[in-house]
Amino acid sequence: MKAEAVNFPQIPFGKVFRRLADGGTTILRAMELEVLELIRLKITGPWVDLGAGKTLSIEYESIDHANADLTLCDIDSEQTDIMAVDLEGPLPFEDKSFDGVILSHVLQYIYNQEQLFSEIGRISRDAAIIITPYSLNYAPEVSVDYLRFREDYLRKSLETADFRPEIFAIAKGPFTLAVTAVEPLLIKVNLFRRMIFAVGWALDSLLMRAAHRTRHALRKRACLGYVSIGYRARPGAVDYLRSGTE
């Protein structure tokens, strides 16, 4: 299957900056939510969220799931409405049990990724949405994640699971990436963090104008994370628009 270029959504600075007013939202997470807003994901029918945590994640603010029947899973869940599932082994679902699978900020904790992708392909009829960080300090208040995945790995893994992949980068440029590297030092001084972020964003904007011909290569080297969508021929389970992408 022929690989397609990674998409670079044009993330709006103002909306990201406002999201950072909440001191608990990291730069990556704020930019990620805006990427999801631009993609305009809409899911319908039965879906499973693998690694949902204790409740619906913040990503659902930017995914239209009003007509989706969600099954939530997490490891060792004690909640009656969240199913306990170990993602390192075979998943306890029949083949093609769901129209789609969501894996948000989970893959970086999994060592047996090949089996997990195979299982996602087995239980999903139509689609998969995988959201992963790439920068090291995406969650500086936690700092317990282990692995990182480039867009080519995500693409090949989705293809191996019999999906057609489309990859959206969460990126601005090297200066914004550098700000995320020191974000753990600034997370408790939110006003200063937002100021440094604004400076990094402005420098990246100037750099992208000056390096117009190589800006995609620069952004590709400065990715904070990826939103990956895998889909099959049968339409209907997931719809999205690629508005505001390059």
C-alpha positions as MATLAB code, in Angstrom:
seq = 'MKAEAVNFPQIPFGKVFRRLADGGTTILRAMELEVLELIRLKITGPWVDLGAGKTLSIEYESIDHANADLTLCDIDSEQTDIMAVDLEGPLPFEDKSFDGVILSHVLQYIYNQEQLFSEIGRISRDAAIIITPYSLNYAPEVSVDYLRFREDYLRKSLETADFRPEIFAIAKGPFTLAVTAVEPLLIKVNLFRRMIFAVGWALDSLLMRAAHRTRHALRKRACLGYVSIGYRARPGAVDYLRSGTE';
ca = [
       0.000    0.000    0.000;
       1.427    3.373   -0.965;
       2.340    5.612    1.980;
       0.769    9.047    2.061;
       2.331   12.221    3.412;
       1.652   13.204    6.984;
      -0.926   15.985    7.383;
      -0.063   19.173    9.283;
      -3.219   20.861   10.646;
      -2.957   24.643   10.973;
      -3.348   24.860   14.732;
      -4.731   28.239   15.947;
      -2.477   29.897   18.513;
      -5.243   31.790   20.312;
      -7.286   28.698   21.115;
      -4.246   26.778   22.356;
      -3.189   29.733   24.501;
      -6.631   29.903   26.092;
      -6.564   26.184   26.841;
      -3.272   26.671   28.678;
      -5.032   29.004   31.114;
      -5.943   25.766   32.857;
      -2.669   24.905   34.560;
      -3.432   21.177   34.338;
      -3.459   21.157   30.510;
      -0.093   20.523   28.876;
       1.026   22.146   25.623;
       0.731   18.865   23.735;
      -2.757   18.159   25.057;
      -3.947   21.692   24.224;
      -2.594   21.440   20.659;
      -3.949   17.913   20.277;
      -7.485   19.044   21.139;
      -7.279   21.730   18.474;
      -6.087   19.176   15.907;
      -9.129   17.052   16.738;
     -11.331   20.126   16.348;
      -9.860   20.719   12.880;
     -10.255   17.090   11.794;
     -13.881   17.156   13.017;
     -14.188   13.493   13.930;
     -17.659   12.011   14.202;
     -18.129    8.425   15.362;
     -21.345    6.388   15.309;
     -22.414    2.892   16.300;
     -20.648    0.589   18.779;
     -17.101    1.690   19.682;
     -14.652    0.557   22.341;
     -12.184    2.831   24.150;
      -9.190    0.758   25.227;
      -7.515    2.376   28.216;
     -10.234    4.906   28.961;
      -9.153    5.577   32.554;
     -11.723    6.381   35.190;
     -14.000    8.410   32.919;
     -14.304    9.775   29.381;
     -11.033   11.442   28.428;
     -10.757   15.106   27.520;
     -10.415   14.152   23.833;
     -14.156   13.486   23.650;
     -14.717   17.244   23.956;
     -13.428   17.426   20.365;
     -14.968   14.201   18.985;
     -18.657   14.089   18.083;
     -19.765   10.879   19.824;
     -23.435   11.708   20.409;
     -24.559    8.722   18.290;
     -21.850    6.315   19.432;
     -22.428    3.431   21.834;
     -19.171    3.457   23.812;
     -17.698    0.542   25.742;
     -15.034    1.812   28.151;
     -12.098   -0.382   29.192;
      -9.136    0.066   31.494;
      -6.696   -2.176   33.335;
      -7.822   -3.308   36.816;
     -10.924   -1.108   36.786;
     -13.036   -1.258   39.928;
     -15.893    0.729   38.363;
     -18.964   -1.178   37.219;
     -19.304    0.875   34.033;
     -15.662    0.370   32.963;
     -14.522   -3.091   31.888;
     -11.186   -4.392   33.222;
      -8.999   -5.397   30.247;
      -5.269   -6.181   30.034;
      -4.019   -4.757   26.726;
      -0.823   -6.831   26.827;
      -2.780  -10.009   26.007;
      -5.659  -11.146   23.767;
      -8.685   -8.876   24.057;
     -11.878  -10.483   25.458;
     -14.073   -9.574   22.475;
     -15.399  -11.505   19.499;
     -14.191  -10.750   15.976;
     -15.669   -7.542   14.527;
     -17.448   -6.736   17.803;
     -17.207   -2.966   17.264;
     -17.429   -0.487   14.427;
     -14.273    1.157   15.735;
     -11.584    1.304   18.405;
     -10.129    4.321   20.219;
      -6.674    4.196   21.802;
      -5.836    7.586   23.328;
      -2.533    8.142   25.161;
      -2.205    4.426   25.844;
       0.146    2.923   23.244;
       3.249    4.402   24.918;
       2.617    2.155   27.945;
       2.295   -1.092   25.961;
       5.264   -3.388   25.302;
       3.447   -5.912   23.091;
       2.384   -3.394   20.455;
       2.312   -5.819   17.505;
      -0.212   -8.064   19.225;
      -2.315   -5.068   20.279;
      -2.508   -3.760   16.694;
      -3.451   -7.256   15.537;
      -6.194   -7.416   18.157;
      -7.483   -3.965   17.215;
      -7.716   -5.121   13.603;
      -9.543   -8.270   14.704;
     -12.246   -6.647   16.859;
     -12.869   -3.576   14.660;
     -15.107   -3.722   11.611;
     -14.326   -0.307   10.194;
     -11.961    2.052   11.970;
      -9.355    2.859   14.591;
      -8.374    6.188   16.145;
      -4.972    6.212   17.847;
      -3.633    9.287   19.658;
      -0.015    9.144   20.797;
       2.598   11.557   22.150;
       6.025   11.845   20.587;
       7.681   14.572   22.666;
       9.190   13.316   25.911;
       7.380   15.580   28.347;
       3.786   15.335   27.209;
       2.642   14.732   30.798;
       5.276   16.349   33.033;
       3.078   15.996   36.086;
       3.152   12.192   35.698;
       6.340   11.209   33.799;
       5.692    7.461   33.783;
       5.276    6.730   30.069;
       7.925    4.656   28.314;
       7.813    4.451   24.505;
       7.570    6.754   21.491;
       6.310    6.034   17.953;
       7.056    7.870   14.713;
       4.401    8.377   12.079;
       5.946    5.746    9.798;
       5.620    3.116   12.549;
       1.991    4.090   13.167;
       1.261    3.953    9.447;
       2.832    0.529    8.938;
       1.159   -0.872   12.063;
      -2.281    0.255   10.879;
      -1.626   -1.164    7.420;
      -0.577   -4.486    8.953;
      -3.899   -4.513   10.836;
      -5.661   -4.068    7.449;
      -6.527   -0.381    7.839;
      -5.937    2.465    5.416;
      -4.003    5.000    7.533;
      -4.096    8.768    7.619;
      -1.737   10.540   10.018;
      -2.176   14.044   11.447;
       0.835   15.620   13.143;
       0.566   17.687   16.312;
       3.331   20.150   15.514;
       4.308   23.796   15.186;
       8.108   23.894   15.035;
      11.405   23.374   16.906;
      11.001   26.309   19.281;
       7.617   25.073   20.506;
       9.146   21.620   20.890;
      11.947   23.147   22.982;
       9.394   24.828   25.246;
       7.765   21.462   25.942;
      11.198   20.145   27.000;
      11.300   22.644   29.889;
       7.570   22.497   30.598;
       8.020   20.279   33.692;
       9.888   23.170   35.300;
       7.114   25.620   34.449;
       3.951   23.592   35.034;
       3.397   25.195   38.460;
       4.176   28.717   37.216;
       1.467   28.864   34.596;
       1.654   32.554   33.633;
       5.368   32.250   32.881;
       4.760   28.970   31.025;
       2.188   30.661   28.765;
       4.576   33.564   28.091;
       7.421   31.221   27.123;
       5.020   29.230   24.952;
       3.921   32.410   23.147;
       7.549   33.341   22.446;
       8.330   29.857   21.089;
       5.223   29.908   18.875;
       6.136   33.341   17.480;
       9.687   32.238   16.685;
       8.353   29.139   14.923;
       5.971   31.284   12.871;
       8.889   33.433   11.720;
      10.993   30.355   10.985;
       8.266   28.736    8.886;
       7.918   31.889    6.791;
      11.683   32.092    6.256;
      12.061   28.369    5.487;
       8.962   27.955    3.334;
      10.395   25.171    1.145;
      11.605   23.073    4.070;
       8.900   23.828    6.629;
       7.310   20.374    6.373;
      10.649   18.726    7.107;
      11.174   21.064   10.065;
       7.716   20.351   11.444;
       8.164   16.626   10.958;
      11.277   16.757   13.149;
       9.425   18.809   15.771;
       6.277   16.724   16.245;
       4.761   16.605   19.714;
       2.459   13.717   18.829;
       0.106   12.213   16.258;
      -3.573   11.583   15.654;
      -3.748    8.458   13.494;
      -6.922    7.276   11.777;
      -7.228    3.835   10.251;
     -10.289    3.007    8.185;
     -11.623    0.308    5.902;
     -13.794    0.296    2.793;
     -17.191    0.141    4.516;
     -18.227    3.759    5.256;
     -20.250    5.106    8.136;
     -18.467    4.289   11.377;
     -16.243    7.375   11.339;
     -16.547   10.580    9.329;
     -14.141   13.477    9.343;
     -13.157   16.550    7.390;
      -9.555   17.531    6.766;
     -10.195   21.235    7.130;
      -7.253   23.485    7.944;
      -4.519   21.008    6.974;
      -1.435   21.333    4.779;
];
